């Protein structure tokens, strides 16, 4: 039991310091590994004594508990990270999780907006109200830069490098990335700053935050969701959308326009290219056109 505690403590420090993972991710890993340690200790097994069969029995128990395939996959991913760490630190010689199979997970693609729908949502913003210019700037930023909602509400003026054509984004695990910014976004943010925001009574500590509520404080995630839901309702949009829909649309429109998948991965701040592939789904028509246009065999017959 003491060995498990020691290894888990070191693993958590590794995730926080060297991997720079967000607190919620660290807590999820910690919870999963503690479940594994409880399973192992009940059977008198130290980490170095675990075999693939033990892990398979542990995962089978997750299935019996009714955990979804996605939750099982997340747990298995955590186990692999843990044993990778033990190998890295030379605490064990063989990785028992190496052959552990992931459950099959159906990829549920979220809604994507076409350009006309995005234009309609932005056009529906009431610019006669002070928050209208703020909302327009926010939606333009969400769509043009592909930000997460947490990245949008945390955006600071010190992150804006308009002269260089970039904004700095603080993403998951406090990882920074630079995202190209359009002239339209620069125009909308500057207009909001100079005409609306400058008249607010800004709360102490919020002076550097770009988007503020009417009381001069940082916006919440819920407020962004509400703004977008109300706009969708006002134009009678039947799709179920959220702030994340703009991020997904950003990636999808880029890939349909011919952008490199690796470049999109960098702009979205994804650690794995697999995650980017989920966000950048392509319809069958586009895939067909791409294959017919670019595959060398098809090009040969189309000369």
N, C-alpha and C positions, 0 to 999 in steps of 0.2 A: 504493500500500500504506500509506503514511504517513497519508493522508487517512482511510482505513478505520480505522486504529488510533486516530486522534484522535477520530473520531466514535463509535466503539464505547466508548472510555473515558468520553466525556462521557455517552453513553446509559446506561451502567451506573451512573454517579453519579446521573443523573436518576431511574432506577428506585429506587435505594436511598434517596435523600434526599427527593425530591419526591413519589414515588409510595409510598414506604415499603413496598416489597415484601419478602417474606421471602427469606432467603438462597438457598434452593433454587430459588425462582422466578427470581431474578436470574441464578443460574448457568445455568438452562435457557435463558433469553433470550440470555445471552452465548454459549453454545455454538451456538445456532441462527444467530445473526448472524455468528459467526466462520465457520461453514460457508458462509454466503452470501458473505462477503468472499473466502474461498478460491476460490469459484466465479467471482466477479467479477474478481478479480486475475488469474486464469488467462486471462481474456479481455480484459484490459487496460481494465476498466471501473471508473471511480470511482462513488461512490454517486449523484451527480447525473446520471450518464450512463445509469443503468439504466432500461430500458423494461419494460412489462408482459410483452413476449415473453421477455425475459431471465428474469424471475421465473417465468414459466410453464415455461420450460426447467429452471430450478432445481428447481421442485416436481415436475416429471416425473421428475427424477433421484431424488428421494426415493421416488417410487413404484417406480422400477426397483430401488432398494435394498431393497425389501420392507417399508418402513415402513407401519404400520397407518394407517387413515384418521384415527384419533384423534391419532396422532403427527404426521401431516401437518398436521392442523388446528391443533395447538398451535404448530407451526413457522410456519405462515402467520400466525397471530395475533401471533407474535413479530416477523415481518417488518413487519406493519402498524404495530405499536407503534414500531418503529425508524423507519420512514418518517414516521410522525406526529410523532415527536420532531424529525426533520430539518426538517420543515415548520415546526414550532413555533419552532425556533431560526433559521429563515430561511436554512438552508443549501441547501435546494432549493426550487424553485417549484411543482413538480408531483409528486404522489404516484403512483409507478408501481404500487403495490400496491392502489390503490383498486378496481380491477375484477378483482382476483384472486379466483377462486372457491374456496370452501371445499368439501372433499369431504363427501359425505353420510355422516352418522354416525347409526347406529341408537341410540336412547336405551334403554339397559338399566336398567330400574328396579330398585333394590335391594329386598330384602325389607322388609316393613313389619309390625309387630306390632299386633294389636288390643289394646284395653285389658285384656281378660281375660288375654291371654298375658303382658302386662307385669305385671299383678297376680300371676300365677302364678309368674313368675320371682322377683319380690321376696319372695313368700311362701315360696319355697324356700330363702331365705337362713337359715343356721343362726345364730340370735341367741344361742345358748349360748356361742359362741366370740367372743373379743374383736373379731376382724375382721368379725364379722357385722354389727354396728351401723355400722361404717365402710362396708361394701359396700352396705348398704341406703341409707345417706345418699348414696353415690355414684350408685347407679342412679336414685334419686329425682331427683337433680340433673341427671343426663344427660337423663332423659325430660322433666322439668318445665321445664328451661331450654334444651333443645336444644343442648347444648354439644358441641364437638368433643372428642375424647379428650385432645388436647394442652391444651385449655383447662381441662378438668377437673383434670388432674394438676398444672397450674400455678396453680390457684385459691388465692388468699391470703385470710387473715382480713381484711386491709386492703381487700379487694375486696367484703366483705359489708356491705351497707347494709340490714339487716333492718328497722330502724325506718322507713325510706323505702319498703321493699318491693322493693328492687332488689339485683342483684349486678353488679359491674363485671367485664367479661370482656375479656381481652387476646387478640385474635384474630390472624388472619394479617396479616403485615406490621406487627405491633405496633399494630394499630388497636384502639381501645377502643370498647366499646359497653355500654349498660346494658340488662339483661334483667330483666323482672319475675320475682319469686321467690314461690313459693307458701308458705303457712303450713306445709304438710307438709315442704317442704325445710328451712325454718327449724327446725322441730322436730327433724328427723333429724340435721341438722348440729350443732345445739346439744347434743343427747343424746350424740352421738359425742364431741364436744369435752369435755363435762363428766364423762362416765362412763368413757371408754376412752382417748382421746388424752392426757388429763392424767396418765396413769400411765406413758406412754412415756418412754424415755431419748432425747430428741430431739437429733439430730445438729446441730452448729453450722451455721448458715446455712439451716436448715429450719424455724426456729421459726414463721415466718409462713405456711408451707404448710399448707393445710387437711387434706388426706388423706395420711397417712403409712403406710409399711409397719411391720412389727413391730420393725424396728431403728431406727425413728424418722427414716427418710429418705423423700424424695419417691418416690412410686410411679412405675413405668415404664408406658409404653403397653402393653407385652407383658403385664404383670400384669393390667391391666384387661381385655384380650382374654381371658386365661386364666380370670379370674373369671366372665365372661359365658358363655364356652363351657361351663364346668363346670356352671353353673346351667341352661343349656339342656339339657344332657345329663341332669341330675337330674330334669327334668320331662318328658323324652322329647320335646322340641320338635324337629320335623323341619326347621324352617327354618334356613338358614345365616345366623346373625346375628353381629354384632360391635357394639362401642360405637356405631358410626355408625348402626346400625339404630334406636337410641333417638332419635337426632337426626332421622332421616327420619320416624319415627313421630310425633314431636312436631309436625313441620310438617304432615304429612298429617292428623292429628287436628284441628289448628287450622283448616285450610282446609275440612275436612268440617263443622266446627262453625260455619263462616261467617266466619272471621277474614279481614281484609283482606290481600291478597297483599303489599302494600308493607310493612305492619306486620311480617309474617313475615320479609320480606327484611331488615328492620332487626334483628329479634331473632336471626336466623341469622348476621348479619354478612356477607351476600353483597354484593359490589360490583355485580353485575349481576342484574337481575330474572329474566333467562333462567335463571340457575343455580337460583334459587328455584323456578321452574316445574318444573325437573327433579326436585327433591326433593319437591315437593308434588303428586305425581301423584294423580289422582282416578280411581276406578273408573267404569265405564260407567254403572252404576246411578245413582251420585251425579250424574254429569254430566247424565244424562237428567232427573233430578228438578230439578236446578238450572235447566236450560233451560226446562222446562215451567212452572216456578214463577215465573221472573223475566223471561223474554223478553217484551217488550211485546205482540207478536203473540199469543203463547199466553195471556197474561193477559186479553187482549181476548175470547178465545173461552171462557175459563173463568169469566166473570162470571155 
